[in-house]
Amino acid sequence: MYTIISNKGNLIMNKVWSDTEKQFIKDHAHDMKDKELLEELSQKTSRKITLQGIRKQRRKIGIVKKRGRGLCEILLGENNDDIKST
C-alpha cells in the first residue's frame, strides 16, 4: 500500500511499512547497524529502502540508538535512561 503526498505540486509516493518489516527492525536494531538493517530488508522485500527510511521507522517505533560510530546500544525507557547493549 502506498500513500501519496503532495510536495509543492509534485506527487511523492511513500511505501507504507508492513508489520513484518517493523518487527524485523524491532528484533534486530540492537545487534545490527542501520546500514545492515537497510541491506537485509532491501534484500528481503525486493524494494529500495533508504538509510533515512530505516532511521525514521526505528525512531517511530521508539528505538533510539546511542550516538557514536558503530555503536549498537539502544536507549530504552521513557526517558531513555536504560541502555541495552550487545
C-alpha positions in Angstrom: 0.0 0.0 0.0 1.2 3.5 -0.8 0.3 6.9 0.4 0.6 9.9 -1.9 2.0 13.1 -0.5 1.9 16.4 -2.4 5.1 18.4 -2.2 4.8 21.9 -3.8 2.8 20.4 -6.7 4.9 17.3 -7.0 3.5 13.9 -6.1 5.6 11.7 -3.9 4.7 8.1 -3.2 5.6 6.6 0.1 5.5 2.9 0.9 3.5 2.0 4.0 5.7 -0.2 6.1 4.3 -3.6 6.9 4.1 -5.0 10.4 6.6 -7.7 9.4 9.1 -5.0 8.4 8.6 -3.0 11.6 9.0 -6.2 13.6 12.3 -7.0 11.8 13.6 -3.6 12.8 12.5 -4.2 16.5 14.1 -7.6 16.6 17.4 -6.6 15.1 18.0 -3.0 15.9 20.1 -3.9 19.0 22.6 -6.1 17.1 22.7 -4.5 13.6 23.7 -1.1 12.4 21.1 0.9 10.4 23.0 0.2 7.2 22.9 -3.6 7.9 19.2 -3.3 8.6 18.8 -1.5 5.3 20.7 -4.1 3.3 18.8 -7.0 4.9 15.4 -5.5 4.5 16.0 -4.4 0.9 17.0 -7.9 0.0 14.0 -9.5 1.8 11.4 -7.1 0.4 12.9 -6.7 -3.1 12.4 -2.9 -2.9 14.7 0.0 -2.4 14.8 1.2 1.2 16.9 4.3 2.2 19.0 4.7 5.2 16.9 7.7 6.2 13.8 5.5 5.9 15.2 2.9 8.3 16.2 5.6 10.8 12.8 7.2 10.6 10.9 3.9 11.2 13.2 2.9 14.0 12.5 6.2 15.8 8.8 5.9 15.1 8.9 2.5 16.8 10.6 4.2 19.8 14.1 2.8 19.4 16.8 5.4 19.8 20.4 4.3 19.3 23.3 5.7 21.4 25.3 8.2 19.4 28.7 7.2 18.1 30.2 5.4 15.2 29.4 1.7 15.1 27.7 1.6 18.4 24.7 -0.7 18.7 23.5 0.3 22.1 19.8 1.1 22.3 18.4 3.6 24.8 15.3 2.2 26.4 12.6 3.5 28.6 10.5 6.7 28.6 13.5 8.9 29.4 15.9 6.6 27.6 17.6 6.0 30.9 18.2 2.3 30.5 20.7 1.0 28.0 20.6 -2.3 26.2 23.9 -3.2 24.6 25.2 -6.1 22.6 
